[in-house]
Amino acid sequence: MTSPLEAFLQEPQQLLAKEQAEELARGEARIRHLMLTEPDLGLTEAKVVALMNVARQILAEQFARSERNTQMAMRDMLLANDIIDIH
């Protein structure tokens, strides 16, 4: 069970994950549109899959960094709370 503080800190992560999924879907739609409308680009299905895999990897790395930042912020807030309780 998560505390209200933990739930509050996790909310941006949930929003970020949703935004990343939406951005990935928009990017995939753009790439597929280009594949169909701009044959001179030479985008094949295999290239589209490769591009999407790279995009997913980049988003996963961004999410991991954001997750670490949230964990550090939660740790700092809990530490500050402990310091306040001591005084």
Residue frames relative to the residue before (quaternion, step in Angstrom):
aa qw qx qy qz dx dy dz
M 1.0000 0.0000 0.0000 0.0000 0.00 0.00 0.00
T 0.3020 -0.7707 0.5354 0.1682 3.57 -0.84 0.95
S 0.4863 -0.6418 0.5093 0.3035 3.51 -1.18 0.65
P 0.6573 -0.4926 0.3706 0.4336 3.60 -1.21 0.27
L 0.6264 0.5337 -0.3390 0.4560 3.58 1.05 -0.73
E 0.6632 0.4952 -0.3039 0.4718 3.58 0.89 -0.91
A 0.6416 0.5176 -0.3244 0.4639 3.59 0.96 -0.84
F 0.6399 0.5281 -0.3147 0.4611 3.57 1.00 -0.86
L 0.7030 0.4656 -0.2654 0.4675 3.57 0.93 -0.90
Q 0.6681 0.5014 -0.3049 0.4575 3.59 1.11 -0.57
E 0.5143 0.6761 -0.4066 0.3363 3.58 1.16 -0.49
P 0.6623 0.4813 -0.3383 0.4639 3.66 0.82 -0.79
Q 0.6121 0.5539 -0.3537 0.4399 3.60 1.06 -0.68
Q 0.6528 0.5063 -0.3131 0.4684 3.56 0.98 -0.84
L 0.6515 0.4996 -0.3103 0.4793 3.57 1.00 -0.82
L 0.6396 0.5296 -0.3213 0.4552 3.55 1.00 -0.83
A 0.6480 0.5134 -0.3229 0.4607 3.58 0.92 -0.87
K 0.6500 0.5080 -0.3154 0.4689 3.59 0.99 -0.82
E 0.6559 0.5073 -0.3079 0.4664 3.58 0.95 -0.89
Q 0.6472 0.5171 -0.3220 0.4584 3.59 0.98 -0.81
A 0.6454 0.5098 -0.3239 0.4676 3.59 0.96 -0.82
E 0.6550 0.5029 -0.3118 0.4699 3.58 0.99 -0.82
E 0.6510 0.5110 -0.3127 0.4662 3.58 0.97 -0.85
L 0.6343 0.5243 -0.3231 0.4673 3.57 1.00 -0.79
A 0.6568 0.5022 -0.3086 0.4703 3.60 0.95 -0.83
R 0.6448 0.5070 -0.3219 0.4729 3.59 1.00 -0.81
G 0.6516 0.5207 -0.3086 0.4572 3.57 0.97 -0.86
E 0.6504 0.5076 -0.3131 0.4704 3.55 0.96 -0.84
A 0.6443 0.5169 -0.3220 0.4626 3.58 0.97 -0.83
R 0.6459 0.5187 -0.3192 0.4603 3.59 1.01 -0.82
I 0.6663 0.4994 -0.3052 0.4621 3.56 0.92 -0.92
R 0.6619 0.4927 -0.3121 0.4708 3.60 0.91 -0.85
H 0.6143 0.5344 -0.3455 0.4666 3.59 1.05 -0.73
L 0.6590 0.4959 -0.3055 0.4759 3.58 0.93 -0.87
M 0.6138 0.5554 -0.3495 0.4390 3.57 1.01 -0.77
L 0.7214 0.4414 -0.2419 0.4756 3.57 0.99 -0.85
T 0.7766 0.3866 -0.1897 0.4599 3.58 0.93 -0.87
E 0.7694 0.2774 -0.1547 0.5542 3.59 1.20 -0.41
P 0.0845 -0.8462 0.5242 0.0461 3.59 0.45 1.15
D 0.5556 0.6210 -0.3864 0.3954 3.60 1.20 -0.44
L 0.5970 0.5809 -0.3615 0.4189 3.58 1.18 -0.46
G 0.3525 -0.7718 0.4640 0.2545 3.56 1.21 -0.43
L 0.3402 0.7387 -0.5154 0.2701 3.58 1.09 0.60
T 0.1116 -0.7797 0.6149 0.0383 3.53 -0.67 1.14
E 0.6930 -0.4429 0.3476 0.4503 3.56 -1.28 0.17
A 0.6480 0.5217 -0.3195 0.4537 3.59 0.97 -0.83
K 0.6595 0.4970 -0.3101 0.4710 3.60 0.98 -0.79
V 0.6220 0.5278 -0.3402 0.4678 3.58 1.05 -0.75
V 0.6451 0.5106 -0.3209 0.4692 3.59 0.93 -0.85
A 0.6519 0.5115 -0.3127 0.4644 3.58 0.94 -0.86
L 0.6525 0.5093 -0.3116 0.4666 3.60 0.94 -0.86
M 0.6682 0.4942 -0.3032 0.4663 3.58 0.95 -0.84
N 0.6223 0.5289 -0.3462 0.4617 3.60 1.05 -0.67
V 0.6298 0.5108 -0.3262 0.4858 3.58 1.03 -0.75
A 0.6535 0.5121 -0.3146 0.4601 3.59 0.91 -0.89
R 0.6477 0.5108 -0.3201 0.4660 3.60 0.96 -0.82
Q 0.6439 0.5218 -0.3194 0.4594 3.58 0.98 -0.82
I 0.6474 0.5093 -0.3179 0.4695 3.58 0.95 -0.86
L 0.6739 0.4863 -0.3003 0.4681 3.58 0.88 -0.89
A 0.6281 0.5308 -0.3390 0.4570 3.60 1.01 -0.74
E 0.6538 0.5010 -0.3087 0.4756 3.58 1.01 -0.80
Q 0.6351 0.5151 -0.3272 0.4736 3.59 1.00 -0.78
F 0.6524 0.5124 -0.3111 0.4637 3.57 0.96 -0.88
A 0.6432 0.5233 -0.3248 0.4550 3.60 0.95 -0.84
R 0.6449 0.5025 -0.3198 0.4789 3.59 0.97 -0.83
S 0.6613 0.5039 -0.3060 0.4637 3.56 0.92 -0.88
E 0.6293 0.5315 -0.3245 0.4649 3.59 1.03 -0.81
R 0.6479 0.5036 -0.3179 0.4749 3.61 0.95 -0.83
N 0.6427 0.5193 -0.3273 0.4583 3.59 0.97 -0.80
T 0.6485 0.5059 -0.3188 0.4711 3.58 0.99 -0.79
Q 0.6519 0.5095 -0.3194 0.4620 3.58 0.93 -0.83
M 0.6485 0.5028 -0.3180 0.4748 3.58 0.99 -0.79
A 0.6423 0.5142 -0.3258 0.4656 3.60 0.99 -0.79
M 0.6476 0.5052 -0.3233 0.4699 3.58 0.97 -0.83
R 0.6346 0.5225 -0.3279 0.4656 3.59 0.96 -0.84
D 0.6669 0.5054 -0.3014 0.4572 3.59 0.91 -0.92
M 0.6595 0.4992 -0.3132 0.4667 3.59 0.97 -0.82
L 0.6552 0.4962 -0.3159 0.4740 3.59 0.98 -0.78
L 0.6264 0.5206 -0.3270 0.4793 3.57 1.05 -0.76
A 0.6489 0.5053 -0.3169 0.4725 3.59 0.93 -0.87
N 0.6298 0.5282 -0.3285 0.4653 3.57 1.01 -0.78
D 0.6443 0.5110 -0.3191 0.4712 3.60 0.98 -0.83
I 0.6467 0.5144 -0.3197 0.4636 3.59 0.96 -0.84
I 0.6441 0.5140 -0.3192 0.4679 3.58 0.97 -0.85
D 0.6562 0.5194 -0.3089 0.4519 3.58 0.99 -0.86
I 0.6279 0.5408 -0.3348 0.4485 3.59 1.08 -0.72
H 0.7121 0.4002 -0.2525 0.5186 3.58 0.97 -0.80
